[in-house]
Structures are given as C-alpha cells and as structure tokens.
Amino acid sequence: MRIGIDANPMMRTRGGVGWHTYHLLRSLVELKHDDVEYIAYVEPGTLAGLVAKEPWAGHPSVQWKEVRRWMMPWRGRLDRLDLFHGPNFKLRTEGRYGGVVTIHDLWLDRFPEYSRKVFGQRYSFQRMKRMALRATKVITVSEYSASDIAALYCVPKDRIAVIYNGVSEGFQPTPQPLALNALRRKFGWRSDRYILFVGGADPRKNHETLVRAYASRLAALKAYTLVMVGDCEHRFGSIEKTAAVFGVSDRVVCTGPLELDDLKVLYAHADVFVFPSIYEGFGMPVLEAMACGTPVITSNTTSLPEVAGEAAALVDPRSLDRLAETLVEVLEDPARRATLRARGFERAKEFTWRRAANETVAVYREMCGASP
C-alpha cells in the first residue's frame, strides 16, 4: 500500500495535533511493515536536518516530499497513492481508494462564539461537514468525539473509527529535584508543594473556575502554589487578571508555554494535577500526568471520563464549590492520593502509540482492501 500523510503539523511549533502527528507517523514507520510505503508531505523549506534530528525519519519505508499547499489536490494522482491520510482535520488530496481524515474534536462547532474566523464558524462548519462526508473513513480519538461527529456532521457510525492517542514513553515518574528548583527560581515561587494546571487562558480549559476554587479555599490550601502552564493571555481571558480579581496574584504562577522536558518535571513533582476542562476530544494532559505518577482531578464531561476511567477524581467543571471541595479532599487525604497515583499510572499504560499505529494500519488495509 502507498499511503500519503500530511506531516505538516509535526514540522511547526507542536501543539496537541502536532505531537499526535509526530508520534503516529513515527510509530507507523517503526512498525516496519514491508508492504506499506508512506509518503510524508511537508511545506518547502522544512526538511533541512530532519533525518539528523529524527533517525526514524530516514527509514526506507517513508519518503519525504516538499509540496506547496496549492499543489496538494493533484498529488494523490501524481504520486499514485492508494490512500491519503490527513491527521489535522483536512483532506488535502486523495488516493485510489479515497482519503482518511482525523477529526480530533468539534470544539468550535459546539462553541462557535469562540471562533476566530472573520465570517464566524458557520462556513467552516459546512466545509468540515462536506469533507467528513467525502472522506472514505473518519478517524477520531474518543467515543465521545465519534458521537459528536455522527450527530453534527451526519457521518454514519460505521464510517467512523475510534483510535485512542498514546502516551509518549518520555513521561515517567522520575524525580528531578535540581530541575524543579531551577524552575522555581525562574518563575519565582517558594513553596515546595504545588497544584498543577496545563492549558493556559484558553476558555475551554476553564482556568477561571480553578483560580476561583483555589481562592475560595485559600485557608486550607495555603501550603500550595497554583502553577499554571500555557499562554497567560487569551482574547477571552487572562490568568494574571483573574488571579488579581480574586486576590491570589502572589500565589498563582503562570509559566507561559514550556519546553517538553520542563513540563515533565512539573508533572512528576506536582502534589495534584487539575484539569477542569469544559470540552475535550481526548485530553492528553490527563494521561501525561498519570504516566508521571501524579494524582489527577478532571472533569466528568465530554471525553474525559472515557480517558481517565476510574483513575481520576471526576468533578463537574462548572461547579466551583465541588471543584474546590474535591481539591481540598484529595490534598488532605494521603491514602486517596496514593490510590489515584497507582490507578493513574496503570491507566496510562493502556494508551500506547504502537497500538494507535497498528489500529491505523488496520484502517488503511480495510479501505484499500488489502490482506492483514
């Protein structure tokens, strides 16, 4: 089989979809299936030094091609693809057997008021719906997202494949006290104990409810700093302004975006990780924290119960009081934290990129009519 893949997301500053694309493509190549050939498409000027930095990228089963976006509609035919896979919501070309698109979530379709698009979300919604209906198969990352896609885009359930993300092996419960101390000095917090949040000021990550919950129980949480990772400012909110409004500016640290190694250090040393997101198609930070041996509190909505299973404390993300109560309860109960830590560590082991790659190849084979 000759499979084309849009590898552009992994070539940029990687967010969630960028890391998804990187780990999936790397794992597909490392499966070393002799009958599968990959063509990875990237924008011109982005390949320099890739193989030196990523030895797997030099494997003979993958070819790298620099192609301008406007040329992509013709590439499927020119490169004699059997199938094209767009892992970033877009189906830029097709092969003999059509195309597969990965739709991670429908956040802006569910909450169009947060769309940045000049003409609003309506046109984008219609375009995405047409693309999803045109795709030979839609891959998504949770049963919750599959239900959303079926409901909003009218894609039949038998044309949707659910393939869970994996957790990178780099997330480990390995203490690094010197690295932690360097981060504490850099960002200026003194306490040894801290509550960790990852998501920045993006409104769907629900930082305001967490800051308010923390402020409302400050007497019980005075030993803990609230460390918040991600962009401190968003056009719909500001972590620093929220902290100021609720009188906890001196106890809330916003680091901004971090390098992956620094994030791993913060996960591994946190007393608890809190992720009260309003909407998630998957929720990778939950599993990353679990893999680092950190007890997790997260939302009881959208995909998060599906991902966390029984390994996290689940709360209504819109209930300030319940979030505050759960935060205090978990931090004051060492036995509960130990249970959550052990369950989370085992839960994270169930999600691997090798499994995701094998299930993705199975979709390719199904679409191309190839034998396993």
Steps between C-alpha positions, in 0.01 A plus 500: 500500500614850419374739769535877487502693829487872568799538733488880521363519857813331639730744319366810674496602865323192625172524680277203566441411134869551419606249763222264393631510141861457610438199725258334260728531195805393696315195635365410155853504359637301794248220436714418192224341295664395173182547299432858615674805355443850636538832325516784751411841357641820648530863393817601309795597717407289802699180446851628570664289771193287568670161460796612711263602781259209455680183380169316451416752226773347284341155492451376142126448555442877505566759229492870578371743240491877519181614330326835503148491633340614175651198323365242742164432327690339210762310701291193570483419130854613417652288777272202432373491857267226611373712790564841650481573874449851634566488877413868551132544409582548126481271199740671258506226234382143442630167378347219294290399799426852617610667819495464877471808722559527873257732680618543857210701640216733407574770756426801280193340348364440849610845624504724190516816711873431549581477129770735369378472142412830331161375379428292807481122532207431269699476175772295667238264642347439156844449343603252769172315469542464122855375546399247766227366274742480207765308695514125453547473876509742790739424785444662837656464843211414731152353500375838614644671191360222281152573634552872441609440140204275433258749653632825351641384166253215436784254432378140538652328804640218284717755319658625822794323665597580859875475558626628834813710528805356671721635775861569412745276686679816609238565767633317805469534881865601528584764763733776381541728805777712349295569187196582716700743711621673184139545385396632842777759490417594143131560565531620857297271721634390837279223633610139460143390426288598204182431305560468125273608214582480127296683239564872529230764467310320222137528619423133449776404746298683767784670688266754659298239689820342629645832620170587669481155664858535626433850634182385675693240705819694553509432873511125435734533200747754636788251476452464125588724206273478197729452198331558164671401174405643161433838346424747779289720271215416265259733328227349719689513828818553701639280775682788666194727497282221638750438781501872578121525509479217756792621709748219439755662269780419744402132509432432130793448261441504124804359321385552143568216253783267609747270333393138526782406740395776741137389483601145589682629807192689616274199445730269695523722810145639524289410803196486273420576137170679435343507154145643524450537126154579367551313172759247381513265206756294691698675777868404470617691811295265717695197381833684500452587866394143582806360322715723720338357813294805588146476646245661268179698545314556174157566352212256490396622154575439129785253437675536835320223697564269204874573508546517878285199584499437876852638539407865567271700725223627269315827563251727329729761338239773536453444873745723684403357838533136398838563338622682810374226732659224295830684484512533879381142555768350275782712639403424862472124445839330436335160456270632228791665321693174513204313353454752221873494430511121470182476291610782273839346436338173394234679295759690298668173401189404303555784251797444267595647165591153374142390558373814328729432203387137468134603508567773242667252264197276541282788376731551201477131414123499535466800268742360241363147514844368597563178692626539859 
